């Protein structure tokens, strides 16, 4: 597989125009002049294009809040800086989610962002089963973490933790035993 990409100099040679690379050193000298003027006190601030960041959203207690959902489970999650203690419905993480795989699901967000043991998590979760509740807590933690530290939004989003998993149980239809299963056939 060959690389057919062309540089700006190659495109300039094709169109018989001067390459825009010559303008780059002039831009560098103007930025150097701006830096010198700033250091001398002639200008207030250097003019540099800045990308607007999302703002940190905290409540009056310094916590970030978010709601996470998965299947029929809804989790209300608050995070704050601490020792890494996770409390679910007033119980410790190891007591509420006895299966290690469910605890692994919850801690995935902290693993992706390298924040193990940096935040205390308090959450209340209702509805669904344990697997759905673990997914809801993970979704809530990832949402709250991006509100507490907006810079972490990119890695969390790239891992797919901010997207709500919309898969739910299909409803039962009339004339059927379950969602799609027919009643048992009787020959006689």
trRosetta pair geometry for C-beta under 8 A, 3 or more apart (Angstrom, degrees):
i j d omega theta_ij theta_ji phi_ij phi_ji
6 10 4.0 -117 -172 85 104 138
6 11 5.7 121 121 -50 124 84
7 10 5.0 104 53 4 70 100
7 11 7.3 -135 100 -1 41 88
8 11 5.6 -55 -148 39 37 111
8 12 6.2 40 152 -23 68 105
8 19 6.0 112 123 -159 93 91
8 20 5.5 -65 162 43 141 100
8 21 6.4 151 87 -45 120 91
9 12 5.6 -52 -147 35 32 113
9 13 6.6 35 152 -22 63 102
9 19 4.5 4 -111 -121 68 143
9 21 6.0 -9 -70 -12 98 133
10 13 5.8 -52 -152 32 32 112
10 14 6.7 32 150 -19 63 104
11 14 5.6 -52 -152 33 36 113
11 15 6.5 13 158 -1 68 109
12 15 6.2 -67 -143 49 31 95
12 17 5.3 -101 -151 77 80 75
12 18 6.4 -26 -171 136 133 18
12 19 4.0 -162 36 -88 166 66
12 20 7.1 -170 -70 -6 132 68
13 16 7.6 27 -171 -76 30 41
13 19 7.7 2 -40 -68 72 102
18 22 6.2 -35 158 17 117 138
19 22 6.2 114 81 -12 78 90
20 23 5.3 -38 -171 23 69 117
20 24 7.5 87 137 -35 72 88
21 24 5.5 -32 -164 5 49 121
22 25 7.2 -47 -171 25 42 100
22 26 7.7 36 141 -9 64 108
23 26 5.5 -59 -160 39 50 115
23 27 6.3 51 146 -23 76 104
24 27 5.7 -54 -150 34 34 111
24 28 6.5 36 152 -22 66 103
25 28 5.3 -51 -148 34 39 115
25 29 6.5 37 154 -19 68 101
26 29 5.8 -53 -150 35 34 108
26 30 6.5 33 152 -18 65 104
27 30 5.8 -53 -148 35 34 110
27 31 6.5 32 154 -17 65 104
28 31 5.9 -56 -151 37 32 108
28 32 6.4 34 149 -20 64 105
29 32 5.4 -51 -148 36 36 114
29 33 6.3 39 151 -22 66 102
30 33 5.5 -49 -147 35 35 113
30 34 6.4 38 151 -21 65 102
31 34 5.5 -48 -147 35 36 114
31 35 6.4 40 151 -22 64 102
31 46 8.0 57 -155 -164 77 124
32 35 5.6 -51 -150 33 33 113
32 36 6.5 33 152 -18 65 103
33 36 5.7 -52 -149 36 34 110
33 37 6.3 34 152 -19 65 105
34 37 5.7 -53 -146 37 32 111
34 38 6.3 35 153 -22 65 106
34 43 7.0 -43 -156 44 75 153
34 46 5.3 100 143 -133 115 92
34 47 6.9 -96 -155 31 148 81
35 38 5.7 -54 -149 35 30 113
35 39 6.4 28 154 -16 64 106
35 46 6.5 11 -88 -97 59 135
36 39 5.8 -56 -147 38 32 109
36 40 6.2 26 155 -15 66 110
37 40 5.8 -59 -144 42 30 108
37 42 4.2 -75 -167 60 87 120
37 43 4.8 48 129 3 113 108
38 41 7.7 45 176 -69 29 23
38 42 7.4 -78 -65 50 24 75
38 43 5.5 -51 -84 67 65 97
38 45 7.1 34 -125 -153 120 21
38 46 5.1 -42 -63 -59 152 88
43 46 7.4 92 102 -83 127 45
53 150 5.6 123 168 107 99 135
53 151 7.2 -18 -149 -74 131 72
54 146 7.7 23 81 161 151 91
54 150 3.9 -166 73 -144 97 138
54 153 6.7 73 24 -30 138 151
55 150 6.8 107 60 -42 6 150
56 64 7.8 -92 -173 -88 81 115
56 147 7.0 94 -157 162 51 57
56 148 6.5 26 -148 -159 98 28
56 149 7.4 5 -107 -87 103 27
56 150 6.2 -121 -73 -18 61 103
57 64 6.4 90 85 -130 74 90
57 147 4.4 -60 54 -167 101 106
57 148 8.0 -79 58 -67 62 38
58 62 5.6 -9 -180 -142 134 34
58 63 6.4 133 -156 62 82 25
58 64 5.8 -62 -101 -75 65 67
58 147 7.7 153 -66 141 52 100
58 148 7.1 72 -82 -112 92 69
59 62 7.4 -59 68 11 65 16
59 63 5.3 -13 38 60 106 82
59 64 7.7 170 -4 -94 83 22
59 65 6.0 50 -35 -16 121 116
59 78 7.9 -45 17 -132 134 113
61 80 7.3 -62 123 -87 96 143
62 80 5.9 78 109 -133 88 114
62 81 7.9 -50 142 19 118 93
63 78 4.5 13 166 -173 138 104
63 79 6.5 152 -161 70 84 33
63 80 4.4 -61 -101 -64 81 104
64 78 7.1 153 75 -153 43 55
64 79 5.3 -16 57 57 95 88
64 80 7.5 163 14 -75 69 56
64 144 4.4 137 113 -172 103 82
64 145 7.2 141 88 -75 148 20
64 147 4.2 157 -161 92 122 107
64 148 3.8 -113 -21 -60 148 90
65 76 7.3 -11 -164 -176 99 84
65 77 7.0 151 -153 85 51 54
65 78 5.3 -20 -96 -97 75 76
65 144 6.3 -56 -167 -112 7 107
65 147 7.5 -49 51 83 41 159
66 77 5.3 -18 65 64 79 103
66 140 5.0 163 98 -160 95 66
66 141 7.7 -171 65 -60 125 9
66 142 8.0 -106 103 74 159 47
66 143 3.4 170 -175 102 151 110
66 144 3.8 -139 10 -58 114 75
66 147 6.2 173 -58 0 111 134
67 74 6.7 -14 -172 -171 103 92
67 75 7.0 153 -161 81 53 54
67 76 5.8 -23 -105 -102 77 62
67 77 7.3 165 -96 18 24 83
67 140 6.0 -58 -178 -109 15 101
67 143 7.2 -34 52 78 39 157
68 74 7.5 155 83 -159 50 45
68 75 4.4 -11 61 60 97 107
68 77 6.0 35 -4 -10 109 126
68 135 7.8 -161 152 128 116 55
68 136 4.4 138 113 178 96 58
68 137 6.1 150 72 -92 146 10
68 138 6.8 161 -171 67 155 42
68 139 3.3 143 -152 84 106 89
68 140 2.7 -103 -13 -39 113 76
68 141 7.0 -7 -48 2 148 56
68 142 7.6 96 -99 36 123 84
68 143 6.2 -175 -75 12 85 122
68 164 8.0 175 -158 -108 61 91
69 73 6.9 163 -152 88 51 60
69 74 5.4 -11 -103 -106 84 68
69 75 7.4 -167 -73 22 37 74
69 136 5.5 -4 -129 -122 17 98
69 139 6.3 -70 39 90 40 154
69 164 5.6 16 69 -143 97 122
70 73 5.4 -8 66 59 76 104
70 128 7.2 86 92 -141 75 177
70 132 4.9 -174 107 -162 93 68
70 133 7.6 -157 65 -64 111 11
70 134 7.9 -57 67 74 152 49
70 135 3.2 173 -169 103 174 113
70 136 4.2 -135 21 -58 95 69
70 138 7.7 39 -37 47 145 95
70 139 6.0 163 -45 -8 102 134
70 164 7.4 -153 -81 -160 61 76
70 165 5.6 32 -127 54 88 108
71 128 4.8 110 96 -122 112 133
71 129 7.5 -21 97 31 154 80
71 131 7.7 61 0 97 148 87
71 132 3.5 -80 47 -119 128 129
71 135 7.0 90 2 61 95 135
71 136 7.8 -91 40 -48 77 104
71 165 7.9 -9 -38 95 64 107
71 167 7.4 -23 -84 96 72 71
71 168 5.7 133 -138 -116 52 72
71 169 7.2 49 -152 -18 97 86
72 127 4.5 -122 134 163 85 111
72 128 4.0 162 70 -69 80 86
72 132 6.1 32 44 153 63 163
72 168 7.1 96 -54 -140 72 108
72 169 7.8 -22 -36 13 109 108
73 125 6.0 8 -175 -177 107 105
73 126 7.1 166 -149 87 62 37
73 127 4.8 180 -105 91 42 86
73 128 3.3 -75 -51 34 87 138
73 129 7.6 -91 -54 43 119 37
73 132 3.9 154 -6 129 121 99
73 133 4.4 -154 -143 -82 152 55
73 135 7.0 121 61 63 131 87
73 136 4.1 -130 112 -20 107 143
74 125 7.0 172 87 -149 42 61
74 126 5.6 -12 58 60 89 85
74 127 5.6 51 11 34 81 129
74 136 6.1 -151 -120 -158 12 146
75 123 5.3 11 -177 177 103 128
75 124 7.2 167 -152 85 58 40
75 125 4.2 -16 -101 -100 84 94
75 133 6.7 113 -67 -160 111 67
75 136 3.9 144 -9 132 109 103
75 137 4.6 -170 -133 -79 168 55
75 139 7.2 135 47 62 119 90
75 140 4.4 -116 99 -16 110 145
76 123 6.1 167 83 -154 50 73
76 124 5.0 1 52 55 102 88
76 125 7.6 -165 22 -75 61 48
76 140 7.0 169 -146 -138 9 149
77 121 6.5 -25 -160 -163 98 99
77 122 7.7 147 -155 81 50 46
77 123 4.3 -15 -102 -100 68 113
77 137 6.6 125 -82 -147 123 61
77 140 3.3 137 -5 143 133 121
77 141 5.6 -123 -173 -67 158 53
77 143 7.4 123 59 61 127 98
77 144 5.0 -122 109 -24 110 141
78 121 7.4 150 80 -156 51 50
78 122 4.9 -13 62 63 101 93
78 123 7.0 178 22 -78 63 60
78 144 6.9 176 -130 -137 20 150
79 119 4.7 12 -174 172 110 132
79 120 6.9 159 -152 79 59 48
79 121 5.2 -20 -100 -100 84 72
79 122 7.9 176 -83 24 37 65
79 141 6.7 90 -59 -139 131 71
79 144 4.6 132 9 130 112 130
79 145 6.3 9 48 -74 165 65
79 148 5.9 -82 88 -36 114 148
80 119 6.6 147 74 -156 25 83
80 120 5.5 -17 64 57 80 96
81 118 6.7 -52 -136 163 73 73
81 119 6.1 -66 -106 -106 34 64
81 120 7.4 31 113 10 18 86
82 85 6.3 -65 126 27 132 90
82 118 7.8 95 56 145 47 31
82 119 6.0 56 36 -167 83 28
82 120 3.1 14 42 -26 152 105
83 117 6.4 -34 174 -167 47 81
83 120 6.5 37 38 -70 61 97
84 110 7.9 90 -133 -151 99 162
84 116 6.5 30 -120 166 135 56
84 117 3.4 -51 -52 -122 142 49
84 118 6.6 57 -74 11 87 29
84 119 6.8 65 -96 57 49 40
84 120 7.0 -51 -10 -82 7 55
85 92 7.7 -72 -166 -129 92 87
85 120 4.9 4 56 -127 84 92
85 121 7.4 -155 99 36 50 64
86 92 7.5 87 81 -165 66 57
86 93 4.0 45 83 -56 110 126
86 106 6.6 106 -173 145 164 139
86 120 7.6 -173 -76 -161 41 51
86 121 4.4 4 -120 59 76 111
86 123 7.8 -11 -170 14 84 105
87 90 6.6 6 173 -122 109 14
87 91 6.9 153 -159 73 71 26
87 92 6.4 -47 -108 -100 66 41
87 93 7.3 -91 -79 -42 25 73
87 120 7.8 13 3 178 99 93
87 121 6.9 -178 30 95 61 63
87 122 5.0 -4 64 -114 108 68
87 123 7.2 161 89 27 61 60
88 91 6.0 -34 72 66 70 79
88 92 7.9 21 27 137 78 11
88 93 6.2 88 -3 -96 109 58
88 96 4.3 -117 74 57 119 170
88 97 7.2 56 34 -19 156 96
88 123 5.5 -13 -113 71 69 93
88 124 7.7 139 -164 -102 55 27
88 125 6.1 -12 -165 8 103 115
88 133 8.0 98 -174 155 138 119
88 137 6.6 -36 -107 -103 124 145
89 96 6.3 131 43 -112 103 137
89 123 7.7 -30 -34 100 56 65
89 124 5.7 90 -88 -130 64 63
89 125 6.3 -81 -46 37 104 77
91 95 4.6 -109 170 86 115 122
91 96 4.5 136 90 -55 119 98
92 95 4.7 85 60 9 83 105
92 96 6.9 -172 83 -5 38 89
93 96 6.3 -62 -137 42 26 101
93 97 6.0 -26 -178 37 67 103
93 103 5.9 98 155 -121 111 103
93 106 6.8 -151 -146 84 124 159
94 97 7.4 -67 -121 67 17 68
94 98 7.3 54 172 -111 54 48
94 103 7.0 17 -94 -89 57 144
95 98 7.3 -6 -165 -75 23 78
97 102 3.9 -137 -168 106 122 124
97 103 5.2 160 103 -61 124 75
97 106 6.9 166 26 -16 165 135
97 130 6.6 139 -117 -170 79 110
97 134 6.0 90 -113 -89 139 111
98 102 7.9 49 53 43 40 129
99 102 4.6 83 75 3 98 105
99 103 7.3 -173 95 -4 54 84
99 130 7.3 106 20 136 120 141
100 103 5.5 -56 -151 40 42 111
100 104 6.1 50 149 -27 70 103
101 104 5.3 -49 -149 33 34 118
101 105 6.7 42 150 -25 63 98
102 105 5.6 -44 -152 27 36 115
102 106 6.8 35 150 -17 63 102
102 130 6.1 -50 -105 153 154 105
102 131 6.9 -119 -101 -101 106 52
102 134 4.2 -127 -157 -88 91 152
103 106 5.7 -52 -153 35 37 112
103 107 6.3 20 156 -7 69 112
103 134 8.0 -91 -55 -132 26 124
104 107 6.1 -66 -143 46 29 101
104 108 6.8 56 153 -55 62 87
105 108 5.9 -30 -160 -13 32 117
105 134 4.7 73 79 151 136 119
105 135 6.6 -58 163 -77 139 56
105 138 5.4 -84 149 -57 86 139
106 109 7.8 -54 167 15 41 99
106 134 5.8 -98 -53 -158 90 86
106 137 5.3 -15 -114 105 103 121
106 138 5.5 -132 -111 -74 43 83
106 141 6.8 98 -167 -8 73 152
107 110 5.3 -53 -164 42 67 111
107 111 6.1 73 138 -27 82 102
107 116 7.2 41 -169 -113 110 94
108 111 5.5 -59 -152 36 34 115
108 112 6.4 33 156 -21 69 104
108 138 6.3 21 44 -139 109 124
108 159 7.6 177 148 160 107 142
108 161 7.1 -180 106 -93 111 128
109 112 6.0 -54 -151 32 30 109
109 113 6.5 3 160 4 64 113
109 138 6.1 164 -30 -158 112 76
109 141 4.9 175 42 110 157 114
109 142 4.7 -144 -115 -78 134 83
109 145 6.1 169 158 2 128 154
109 156 6.5 26 -146 -124 92 105
109 159 7.9 167 -112 86 57 148
109 161 5.6 129 -97 -164 95 164
110 113 6.2 -69 -141 52 31 96
110 114 7.9 -81 168 92 59 2
110 115 4.8 -106 -146 76 78 80
110 116 4.9 110 144 -82 119 56
110 117 7.9 116 177 -2 142 44
110 118 7.4 173 -144 31 111 95
110 119 7.4 -149 -101 37 117 105
110 141 7.7 -56 -39 156 86 135
111 114 7.6 24 -171 -73 28 40
111 116 6.7 40 -81 -62 56 106
112 155 5.6 172 151 145 102 110
112 156 6.4 124 102 -96 135 57
112 159 4.8 -45 -129 -53 157 159
112 161 7.2 -166 30 -18 157 139
113 145 6.6 -164 -1 163 168 144
113 149 7.9 128 -172 77 141 138
113 152 4.9 23 -130 -150 129 127
113 155 5.9 147 -92 88 71 131
113 156 6.4 -3 -62 -64 115 93
115 118 4.2 -81 -172 33 82 133
115 119 6.3 22 152 -5 119 104
115 145 7.3 161 59 -144 159 129
115 152 7.7 -14 -30 -110 137 153
119 145 7.3 -144 -1 -102 168 93
119 148 7.4 110 -110 89 140 170
121 137 8.0 88 156 -175 139 105
121 141 6.1 -19 -123 -107 141 108
123 137 5.6 134 99 -126 164 96
123 140 6.2 117 -124 99 135 148
123 141 7.8 -71 -56 -63 143 85
125 133 4.7 99 149 -153 144 104
125 136 5.9 133 -136 89 115 127
125 137 6.0 -54 -73 -64 139 96
127 132 7.5 -73 117 113 80 130
127 133 7.7 158 80 -82 57 89
128 131 7.8 -105 155 69 113 63
128 132 3.4 -92 168 86 143 139
128 133 5.6 174 88 -49 111 75
128 136 7.2 143 45 -20 149 133
129 132 5.3 94 52 17 66 101
129 133 6.9 -123 105 -6 33 95
130 133 5.5 -57 -144 38 31 113
130 134 6.3 33 157 -22 66 103
131 134 5.8 -51 -149 32 30 110
131 135 6.6 28 153 -14 62 106
132 135 5.6 -55 -149 39 34 111
132 136 6.2 36 152 -21 67 106
133 136 5.5 -52 -146 36 33 113
133 137 6.4 35 154 -20 66 103
134 137 5.8 -51 -147 35 32 110
134 138 6.4 35 152 -20 63 105
135 138 5.6 -52 -147 35 33 113
135 139 6.3 34 154 -19 65 105
135 165 6.3 -55 176 34 136 134
136 139 5.7 -53 -147 37 32 112
136 140 6.3 31 154 -17 65 107
137 140 5.7 -56 -146 40 31 111
137 141 6.2 34 155 -22 66 105
138 141 5.8 -52 -144 35 29 110
138 142 6.4 26 157 -16 63 107
138 161 6.5 -108 153 -149 96 104
139 142 6.0 -57 -149 37 28 108
139 143 6.5 26 154 -17 63 108
139 161 6.9 -172 -108 177 50 73
139 162 7.8 105 -149 -134 74 25
139 164 6.2 61 -147 -107 145 68
139 165 7.6 -127 -72 7 131 87
140 143 5.7 -56 -146 38 32 110
140 144 6.1 26 158 -15 68 109
141 144 5.9 -59 -143 42 28 107
141 145 6.0 31 157 -24 65 109
142 145 5.7 -50 -141 34 29 113
142 146 6.6 25 159 -15 61 105
142 156 5.1 157 -160 -170 101 126
142 161 3.8 -165 -109 135 162 117
142 162 5.7 -136 132 -75 123 60
143 146 6.2 -62 -155 37 28 106
143 147 6.7 25 149 -16 63 107
143 162 6.6 113 -82 -128 70 77
144 147 5.5 -57 -152 37 36 111
144 148 6.3 32 152 -18 69 106
145 148 5.7 -54 -144 38 33 108
145 149 6.3 -26 172 39 69 95
145 152 5.9 -64 142 93 101 143
145 156 6.5 159 88 -82 119 153
146 149 7.0 -71 -125 72 27 61
146 150 6.3 56 179 -116 66 45
146 152 5.9 -131 -99 83 63 89
146 153 4.4 79 -142 -91 115 80
146 156 5.7 -124 -65 55 110 152
146 157 7.9 70 -96 -44 146 91
146 162 6.8 19 -15 -94 155 120
147 150 7.4 15 -132 -73 20 75
149 152 4.5 55 102 0 109 114
150 153 5.7 -12 -171 -23 55 116
151 154 7.7 -38 171 13 48 100
152 155 6.1 -57 -165 45 66 101
152 156 5.6 58 142 -20 87 113
153 156 5.9 -69 -145 45 28 108
153 157 5.7 25 162 -19 69 115
153 162 7.6 34 -156 -63 77 148
154 157 6.0 -59 -140 39 23 107
154 158 6.2 24 160 -21 61 109
155 158 5.5 -54 -143 37 33 113
155 159 6.4 30 158 -17 65 105
156 159 5.9 -58 -153 37 30 108
156 161 5.1 -76 -175 57 82 117
156 162 5.8 88 127 -41 100 101
157 160 7.5 48 179 -73 35 25
157 161 7.5 -99 -85 48 26 72
157 162 4.9 -21 -101 15 71 133
160 163 5.5 -44 -168 27 70 116
169 179 7.7 -154 167 -55 79 140
170 179 4.1 81 101 -147 109 154
170 180 7.5 25 100 -29 146 95
171 179 6.4 123 86 -112 28 98
172 176 6.7 -160 -170 83 75 104
172 178 5.9 -93 -114 -166 94 40
172 179 5.6 -97 -97 -77 45 55
173 176 4.6 51 72 22 90 127
173 179 6.4 76 -3 -155 88 43
173 180 7.7 56 20 -79 120 40
176 179 6.8 -20 119 135 144 10
176 180 6.5 -69 -163 -142 147 9
176 181 6.2 119 180 70 97 49
176 182 6.2 -75 -129 -100 73 41
176 183 7.4 -162 -149 -34 30 72
177 181 4.6 -53 62 100 106 101
177 182 6.5 56 0 133 101 15
177 183 5.1 137 -55 -85 101 55
177 184 7.7 58 -63 -25 146 67
178 181 4.4 44 34 30 100 108
182 185 7.4 29 116 -51 122 86
